[in-house]
Each structure stands twice: as structure tokens, then as C-alpha cells.
Amino acid sequence: MLRRWALVGLLPLLTLGGLALGRMPWLSGFQRPSPGSAQEPLLEALLHGEAASDAGTKPGARPTEAQAPSAQPTKPRGFPVPKVPPAGASPNPRLRVALLSQAPIRSVRSSGSASCRTAAGQRLAMDQLPLWLERGDGRWFCESSGDGALLLNGRAYSGLIEFHRQDAGWLAVNVLDLERYVASVVGAEMPSHWRSEALKAQAVAARSYALVHLVRPASPLYNLGDTTRWQAYGGQATSTDATRQATAATRGMVLSYRGGLVESLYAASSEISREAHGHLGASMSQTGAQELASEGLRFNEILGRYYTGAALARLRTDG
């Protein structure tokens, strides 16, 4: 499913509960994460390569040898090309993703090894879950291990799933690491057989968007949802070898502008992008990214085409 709508923002640098990302003035009411929360270990968002790449190249000029890897095309592109930051270890914070697409929850099963328990620590056998879905209250949790998965309404998810009783039923929140989440988003937002450079560009855009919502969560219970109101996330079903490779190749890379984190927008086509985001600023066309990749552009050139003036930076562990 291709993304059609999103909010936009540009966030100045802020260290918040160990996470160095950004904020808008209206973030003043955001609660600091508690010790031991998913925001640890300490992160720093701006990063390797920010100062060198913020300006990119002048429009109409081609990257100099110092600005671009030797494999990068040297043909002038007419837009700034952000420099790829140097390789290095990057942290992998955990996200809380509301599985809104699975409401109402009719069944919870496991594939492989998994365990469930109540908030009070009472263990729940899998054969107890249908009754618990009907009559249970409060909060409960299920977690898969190894290659196992939890199946909500038949769809497989990795990691931990929290269940919160709501007026309309149960809200399921998938707690998982950022890079695993990004690999699934890439496959949900783009056909995974598309060009690898387009998939890489999508991975960077998806990661930047997710990190904004790590700092600016949609609700006290979750950072963002799994539908195109945010960005589509399909669990294990939309994570493929190609999307995992694109995610690994861009691990920790985000879009940055003047020391802030860009909440990157994208849409299925240029027409939708102009209609939905034209009044908000930069937005990537997903089919356009595929076309540019087919012409031989690398992922950073594709991003430079759509997010003019933005730099590429890499998350790194503080210290």
C-alpha cells in the first residue's frame, strides 16, 4: 500500500530523556520517558556527516570528489545531493506501534514460541485467550521469542504486543525495534521488487518519520499507528529479504536540516504529493523514486531530488 497523507514538521535539536532528536514549541508538555524505557540507551540524532552535507551541492552543480562516493554518478542533476554519512554503529530504539488496522481483535494465536501474562504477572495459556478477549480487563501482554510470531486476526507480528482495554474493545500495541519496523514499512509502502535504491530512499524517509513520532508520540500509549494516517506497517507479512537489505544498507540514516530532524512526507505519485502536501513543502513521490532509480540514481540522489537542501545524518550512541 502506498502512502497518501502525513503531517509535516521540522524539529530543532533536543535531548529528551536520553534521545537527541528534536521538537516544536508545542512539545513542552511531552513527558520524559521513565528510566529503563524504550528510549535507552542514549541516542544522538545529529550525527556523522551533518555539517559537511547540510548544504549539499549548489543547484546545477555536480558533487565534488570529496562530497560523493566514487560510485556516485557525476552527471549534474540540477538539485543538491546530500552526502552519505560514514559507516558506523547506530542504536536501535524501540517503537510502540498501535495495530489499529486489526481492530476489532477477534483472535490471538502464536506461531512458534510465545508467552502471555497479565499486568499482575499471571500467566495466560493460549487456549485461555479467546475467553480473555471476551471477558478480560485492564492490560495484558504477549511476547514471541526466536523465530516465533504472534498472530492477530491471522496477521503475524514479531516482538511484544500489549493489549489495552478500550471502550470499543482491545487496543493492541506492538513494541519492536526501529530497524525491524522500518523493514516492514518499506514493504508495506512500496512493492518489494522495486529497485533497491528506491527501497533505500523509502527506508530513510520511513525512519525519519518514525523517529519524529518517537519524540512526539501520537498518544500516551503509542508513538504512531500502523495505517496510512501515519505510515503503513504490516508486521512480518511486509518484511522481505529486499526490504531488510535496504533497511540494513541505510541503518540509522535520517533526513536532517540545519541541525533538526525532518518529518519526511511521501506519497504514491507526484500528483498525490502535490495535492496532499503542496502547501506543506517537500514530499517524495514513490513512483518517481522508482523511476529515478531506474535511471541509475542512488538513494541519496533520490532523496536530494525530493527533499531539497536536506542532509543525511546517522544516529549514533551517545559518548
C-alpha positions in Angstrom: 0.0 0.0 0.0 1.4 3.4 -1.0 1.3 6.3 1.4 -1.1 9.1 0.7 -1.1 11.5 3.6 1.0 12.6 6.6 1.7 15.6 8.8 4.9 17.7 8.4 7.4 19.2 10.7 11.0 20.3 11.1 12.4 19.7 14.6 15.3 21.6 16.2 17.8 19.5 18.2 16.7 18.5 21.7 18.0 15.9 24.1 14.9 14.4 25.7 15.2 11.5 28.2 18.5 10.4 26.5 17.1 10.8 23.0 18.7 13.6 21.0 16.2 14.4 18.3 14.0 17.5 18.0 10.9 19.3 19.0 8.5 22.0 18.0 7.5 24.7 20.6 4.2 22.8 21.3 6.2 19.8 22.6 6.6 21.4 26.0 4.0 19.1 27.6 5.8 15.9 26.5 6.5 13.5 29.4 10.1 12.4 29.9 10.5 8.7 29.3 10.9 6.8 32.6 14.3 5.2 33.4 14.7 1.9 31.6 12.2 2.9 28.9 12.5 2.1 25.2 14.4 5.4 24.7 17.5 4.0 26.3 20.4 3.7 25.6 21.3 7.3 24.9 21.0 8.4 21.4 22.2 11.4 19.4 20.5 12.3 16.2 22.9 14.7 14.6 25.5 12.9 13.9 28.1 11.9 11.4 28.2 14.0 8.2 25.7 16.7 9.1 27.9 19.8 8.8 29.6 18.6 5.6 26.3 17.6 3.9 23.9 20.3 5.1 24.5 22.5 2.1 24.8 19.6 -0.3 25.9 20.9 -3.8 24.7 24.0 -5.4 21.7 23.6 -7.8 23.0 22.7 -11.2 26.5 21.8 -9.9 27.7 18.2 -9.7 29.1 16.8 -6.5 32.9 17.2 -6.0 35.0 14.1 -5.4 35.1 14.9 -1.7 31.3 15.2 -1.5 30.3 12.0 -3.2 31.4 8.3 -3.2 33.3 7.3 -6.3 30.4 5.1 -7.4 28.0 8.0 -7.4 27.1 9.4 -10.9 28.8 12.6 -11.8 26.2 13.9 -14.2 24.7 17.2 -13.0 21.3 16.7 -11.6 20.1 20.3 -11.0 19.5 19.8 -7.3 21.6 19.4 -4.1 22.9 15.8 -3.5 23.3 15.0 0.2 26.5 13.2 1.2 26.1 9.7 2.6 27.4 9.8 6.2 30.3 7.5 7.0 29.5 4.0 8.2 29.3 3.4 11.9 27.3 1.6 14.7 23.8 3.0 15.2 21.4 2.5 18.1 18.1 0.7 17.6 15.5 2.2 19.8 12.1 0.6 20.4 8.9 1.9 19.0 5.3 1.5 20.1 3.0 0.9 17.1 -0.8 0.8 17.6 -2.2 -2.0 15.4 -5.3 0.0 14.5 -5.7 -2.0 11.3 -6.5 -5.1 13.4 -9.4 -3.6 15.3 -11.5 -5.3 16.4 -9.3 -8.1 17.6 -11.1 -11.4 17.1 -8.3 -13.9 17.7 -4.8 -14.1 19.2 -2.6 -17.1 18.4 1.1 -18.0 18.3 3.4 -19.4 15.7 6.4 -20.9 17.4 7.3 -20.0 20.9 5.3 -17.2 22.7 4.1 -16.4 26.2 1.3 -14.3 27.6 0.7 -12.8 31.0 -1.5 -10.2 32.7 -0.1 -6.9 34.1 -0.1 -8.6 37.5 2.1 -11.3 36.2 -0.5 -14.1 35.9 0.4 -16.4 33.0 -2.2 -16.9 30.3 -2.3 -20.1 28.3 -3.0 -19.7 24.6 -6.2 -21.7 25.0 -7.4 -19.1 27.6 -7.1 -16.2 25.2 -10.5 -16.4 23.5 -12.2 -16.1 26.9 -9.8 -13.4 27.9 -10.6 -11.4 24.8 -14.2 -11.6 25.6 -14.2 -11.0 29.4 -10.7 -9.8 30.4 -10.0 -6.3 31.7 -7.0 -4.0 32.2 -3.8 -4.8 30.4 -2.1 -8.0 29.3 0.9 -8.9 27.2 2.1 -11.5 24.8 5.7 -11.9 23.5 7.2 -14.1 20.9 10.7 -15.4 21.0 13.3 -16.6 18.5 11.6 -17.0 15.1 8.2 -17.2 16.6 5.4 -14.7 16.0 2.0 -13.6 17.4 -0.9 -13.8 15.0 -3.6 -11.1 15.5 -6.6 -11.9 13.3 -4.2 -14.2 11.3 -1.5 -11.5 10.7 1.9 -12.2 12.1 3.9 -9.8 14.3 7.3 -10.1 16.0 8.3 -8.9 19.4 6.0 -7.8 22.3 2.3 -6.9 21.9 0.5 -5.1 24.7 -3.3 -5.2 24.9 -5.2 -2.3 26.5 -8.9 -2.4 27.2 -10.7 0.4 25.4 -14.4 1.4 25.3 -14.7 -0.2 21.9 -12.6 -3.3 22.7 -8.9 -4.1 22.9 -6.1 -1.8 21.5 -3.1 -3.8 20.5 0.3 -2.1 20.6 3.3 -3.8 19.0 6.6 -2.9 20.8 9.6 -3.6 18.5 12.9 -2.2 17.4 13.2 0.6 14.9 15.1 -1.2 12.2 12.7 -4.2 12.1 9.8 -1.7 12.0 11.4 0.2 9.0 11.9 -3.1 7.0 8.2 -3.8 7.3 7.1 -0.3 6.5 9.2 -0.3 3.3 7.4 -3.4 2.1 4.0 -2.0 3.1 4.6 1.3 1.3 6.5 0.1 -1.8 6.4 -3.2 -3.8 9.5 -5.0 -2.5 10.5 -6.0 -6.1 11.2 -2.3 -6.9 14.7 -1.1 -7.4 17.0 -1.3 -4.4 17.9 2.4 -4.5 14.2 3.3 -4.3 13.7 1.0 -1.4 16.7 2.6 0.4 15.2 6.0 -0.2 11.9 4.8 1.3 13.8 3.3 4.3 15.4 6.6 5.1 12.1 8.5 4.8 10.3 6.0 6.9 12.9 6.0 9.6 13.0 9.8 9.8 9.2 9.9 10.1 9.1 7.2 12.8 11.8 9.0 14.9 9.8 12.2 14.9 6.9 10.3 16.5 9.3 8.6 19.0 9.8 12.1 20.4 6.3 13.4 19.6 4.1 10.4 20.3 0.5 10.2 19.0 -0.8 9.1 22.4 0.4 8.2 25.9 0.1 4.5 24.8 1.8 4.5 21.4 4.1 6.5 19.2 2.2 6.1 15.9 -0.4 3.8 14.2 0.0 1.2 11.5 -2.2 2.8 8.9 -1.6 5.3 6.2 -2.7 8.0 8.6 0.9 7.6 9.8 2.8 5.1 7.6 1.7 1.6 6.7 3.1 -1.2 8.8 2.2 -4.8 8.1 4.2 -6.9 10.5 6.1 -9.9 9.2 4.0 -10.1 6.0 5.6 -7.0 4.5 9.2 -7.6 5.6 11.1 -9.3 2.8 14.7 -10.0 2.0 14.8 -7.0 -0.3 13.3 -4.6 2.3 15.5 -5.9 5.1 18.6 -5.4 2.8 17.5 -1.8 2.0 17.0 -1.1 5.7 20.4 -2.6 6.7 22.1 -0.6 3.9 20.8 2.6 5.4 20.8 1.7 9.1 20.5 4.7 11.3 20.3 7.2 8.4 17.8 10.0 8.8 17.0 13.3 6.9 18.2 16.4 8.7 18.0 20.1 8.0 20.1 22.7 9.9 20.5 20.5 13.0 17.0 19.2 13.1 15.2 16.0 12.1 12.9 16.2 9.1 9.4 14.6 9.4 9.6 13.3 5.8 6.5 13.2 3.7 5.9 10.9 0.8 3.0 9.9 -1.5 2.3 7.4 -4.2 2.8 9.8 -7.1 3.8 13.3 -7.9 0.1 14.2 -8.4 -0.9 13.0 -5.0 2.2 14.6 -3.4 1.3 18.0 -4.9 -2.4 17.6 -3.9 -1.8 16.4 -0.3 1.5 18.1 0.6 2.0 21.0 -1.9 1.1 23.6 0.8 3.4 21.9 3.3 6.7 21.7 1.5 8.9 18.8 0.3 7.3 15.4 -0.4 8.7 12.3 -2.1 6.8 10.6 -5.0 7.2 6.9 -4.5 6.7 6.0 -8.2 9.0 8.9 -9.0 11.7 7.4 -6.7 11.3 4.1 -8.6 11.7 5.9 -12.0 14.8 7.8 -10.8 16.3 4.6 -9.5 15.6 3.0 -12.9 17.6 5.9 -14.4 20.6 5.0 -12.3 20.2 7.5 -9.4 21.4 6.4 -6.0 19.2 6.7 -2.9 20.8 9.9 -1.7 20.3 11.5 -5.1 16.6 10.5 -5.0 16.2 12.0 -1.5 18.1 15.1 -2.7 15.6 15.5 -5.6 12.6 15.5 -3.3 13.9 17.0 0.0 15.9 19.8 -1.5 18.5 21.2 0.9 18.2 18.4 3.4 21.2 16.4 4.6 21.7 12.8 5.6 22.8 12.1 9.1 23.2 8.9 11.1 22.0 8.1 14.6 24.8 7.2 16.9 25.2 6.0 20.5 25.9 9.0 22.8 29.5 9.0 24.0 
